[in-house]
């Protein structure tokens, strides 16, 4: 209930404040396990990727955030769950796999953190997708979160990871590189278009 209310409120806020446009919504499966993988530049990125969608997304968030009064309760009730600093715990991995196997959708930033923007991607998204048969949708957030400056979210076509089905360490690295390449290509393309 809170998720739907927050989504409606943020849709309106982002529309008014950032003139948000969403493109490629037809690429989002309406059911089944799904992972949205996007570029990561701001704390606003998770709701920016989630609010245009009909589907509800689950998110990983730093464990410390859940200790903040009121805010911790809010993020818990909008489908965030804690991840310990310095890595993803086994409990978080198990919960993620179960959510996906139950047909839910998740939002994951392969860069891991805003400080690693443009850096080497982490293997979590690829690993979860291969273990749960989830569809991976790359996404590009374009814009700088400046009030009244236009922003856009672009959702790409599914990334085919079937060639990495065995899930060896080398294959996970290659699958992660493929996901990151798709995201970076989308960001580069749409940044260029937005400037013209």
C-alpha positions in Angstrom: 0.0 0.0 0.0 2.8 2.5 1.0 4.7 1.5 -2.1 1.9 2.4 -4.4 1.2 5.7 -2.6 4.9 6.6 -2.7 5.2 5.7 -6.4 2.2 7.9 -7.3 3.6 10.8 -5.2 7.1 10.5 -6.7 5.7 10.2 -10.3 4.1 13.6 -9.8 7.1 15.1 -8.1 9.5 13.9 -10.7 7.3 15.1 -13.5 7.0 18.5 -12.0 10.6 18.9 -10.8 12.5 17.1 -13.5 10.0 16.9 -16.3 10.7 13.2 -16.3 10.2 11.2 -19.5 10.2 7.4 -19.6 11.1 5.5 -22.8 11.1 1.8 -23.6 8.4 0.7 -21.2 7.3 -1.8 -23.8 10.5 -3.7 -23.0 9.5 -4.4 -19.4 7.8 -7.9 -19.0 4.6 -7.6 -17.1 5.3 -10.7 -15.0 8.0 -13.2 -14.1 11.4 -12.7 -12.5 13.0 -9.4 -13.6 16.1 -7.4 -12.8 16.4 -3.7 -13.9 20.1 -2.8 -14.1 20.9 0.9 -14.4 23.7 3.4 -14.1 24.2 4.9 -10.6 24.8 8.5 -9.9 22.5 9.6 -7.2 20.4 8.5 -4.2 17.4 9.4 -6.3 18.3 6.6 -8.8 16.2 3.8 -7.3 12.9 5.7 -7.3 13.8 7.3 -10.6 14.0 3.8 -12.2 11.0 2.4 -10.3 8.3 5.1 -10.4 7.5 4.9 -14.2 6.9 1.2 -14.0 3.6 -0.7 -13.4 5.5 -3.4 -11.6 6.8 -3.0 -8.0 10.5 -3.2 -7.6 12.5 -4.6 -4.6 15.8 -2.9 -3.7 18.9 -3.6 -1.7 20.0 -0.8 0.6 22.8 -0.2 3.1 22.0 -1.7 6.4 22.7 1.5 8.3 19.8 3.3 6.5 17.3 1.0 8.3 18.6 2.4 11.7 17.4 5.9 10.8 14.2 6.7 12.6 11.1 7.0 10.4 13.3 6.8 7.2 14.2 3.2 8.0 10.6 2.2 8.4 9.7 3.9 5.1 12.3 2.2 3.0 11.5 -1.2 4.6 7.8 -0.7 3.6 8.7 0.3 0.0 10.4 -3.1 -0.7 14.0 -2.3 0.4 16.0 -4.8 2.4 19.3 -4.4 4.1 22.8 -5.3 2.8 25.8 -5.1 5.1 28.6 -2.7 4.3 31.5 -4.3 2.4 29.5 -6.9 0.6 26.2 -8.8 0.1 25.4 -11.2 2.9 24.2 -14.8 2.3 20.8 -13.8 3.7 20.5 -11.0 1.2 21.5 -13.3 -1.7 19.0 -16.0 -0.5 16.2 -13.4 -0.2 17.0 -12.0 -3.6 16.9 -15.3 -5.3 13.6 -16.2 -3.6 12.0 -12.9 -4.6 13.0 -13.5 -8.2 11.9 -17.2 -8.2 8.6 -16.0 -6.8 8.2 -13.8 -9.9 9.1 -10.4 -8.4 11.2 -7.6 -9.9 14.4 -6.1 -8.5 16.5 -3.0 -9.2 20.2 -3.5 -9.0 23.1 -1.1 -9.9 26.0 -3.3 -11.1 28.4 -0.4 -10.4 27.6 -1.1 -6.7 27.9 2.5 -5.5 27.8 6.0 -6.8 31.6 6.3 -6.2 32.2 3.5 -8.7 30.2 5.2 -11.5 31.8 4.1 -14.7 33.9 1.6 -12.9 34.1 -2.2 -13.1 30.7 -3.9 -12.6 29.9 -6.3 -9.8 28.8 -9.8 -10.5 25.7 -9.8 -8.3 23.1 -9.0 -11.0 24.4 -11.6 -13.5 24.7 -14.2 -10.8 21.1 -13.6 -9.5 19.8 -13.6 -13.1 21.4 -16.9 -13.9 20.3 -18.6 -10.7 16.7 -17.4 -11.0 16.1 -17.3 -14.8 15.3 -13.6 -14.4 15.1 -11.2 -17.4 17.8 -8.5 -17.3 16.7 -5.1 -18.6 19.4 -2.5 -18.9 18.4 1.1 -18.1 20.0 4.5 -18.5 19.2 7.5 -16.4 19.9 10.7 -18.3 20.1 14.1 -16.7 21.7 15.8 -13.6 18.8 16.1 -11.1 18.7 19.8 -11.5 15.3 21.3 -10.8 13.2 22.0 -13.8 15.8 20.5 -16.2 14.5 17.6 -18.2 15.5 14.1 -17.2 14.8 10.8 -18.9 14.9 7.1 -18.1 15.4 4.7 -21.0 14.7 1.0 -20.6 16.5 -1.3 -23.1 15.7 -4.6 -24.6 16.5 -7.8 -22.5 20.2 -8.8 -22.3 20.6 -12.3 -23.5 22.8 -14.2 -20.9 22.1 -17.7 -22.2 25.7 -18.2 -23.4 26.8 -17.9 -19.7 24.3 -20.4 -18.3 26.9 -22.6 -16.6 27.7 -19.6 -14.3 31.4 -20.2 -13.8 33.5 -17.3 -12.4 34.8 -16.4 -15.8 31.3 -16.5 -17.3 29.9 -14.3 -14.5 32.6 -11.8 -15.3 31.8 -11.9 -19.0 28.0 -11.7 -18.3 28.6 -8.7 -16.1 30.7 -7.1 -18.8 27.9 -7.6 -21.3 25.4 -6.0 -18.9 27.7 -3.1 -18.2 28.4 -2.6 -21.9 24.7 -2.4 -22.7 24.1 0.2 -20.0 27.1 2.3 -21.0 26.1 2.2 -24.7 22.6 3.4 -23.8 24.0 6.2 -21.6 26.4 7.3 -24.3 23.7 7.2 -27.0 21.0 9.0 -25.1 23.4 11.6 -23.6 24.4 12.5 -27.2 20.9 12.7 -28.4 19.8 14.9 -25.4 22.5 17.4 -26.2 21.4 17.7 -29.9 
